[in-house]
Amino acid sequence: MEKNNQHSELLELLRKVLFSACRIRLSPKRDKHGLTFSQRHALFYMLNYPGIGLKELSGRLCITEPSMSNLADSLENRGYLRREKGATGKKKRKNIVLTEKGMSTALKL
């Protein structure tokens, strides 16, 4: 069991390193939709994990929470997502949800 856990941790570390390297190399480049590497991957995760929170998404994208908030602001201003308030326990959590435009674009990526 411990060996499985070590493999999982190693795979997660490898994913983060590879993702960070790709983001650094490809972030300035925009695709035909005018989206950066991180924006495209945010849409991908939102498509595959509906209602994902900003904190969890920032972890999956290997970026800080303030950077994630800025990225979400940009996508929201361009009509790709909207924020919804959702309650989880006593704390309020903001979920981000794809709009129709965001869903359509994410399916094309």
C-alpha angles and dihedrals in degrees: 000000000000090000090054090051091050090051091050092049091048092049091049091050091048091050090052094048093048093045092049092049092050092046093051092048098041106028097094091051117085127203128227089282091054091249126142124226091261093047092051091050092047089056090047093053092044090052092050097039107038113202094017114167125239092246094053092043092051088054093050091049092045093233132122120266093248089052089048090051090052091047090050091048090054093049091045092051089051092050099250098117145010131208121236128191113234129175120230110178112312095331123081114231128196114223122196119221130189117247121220089267091049092049092048092049094044091053090055095051 
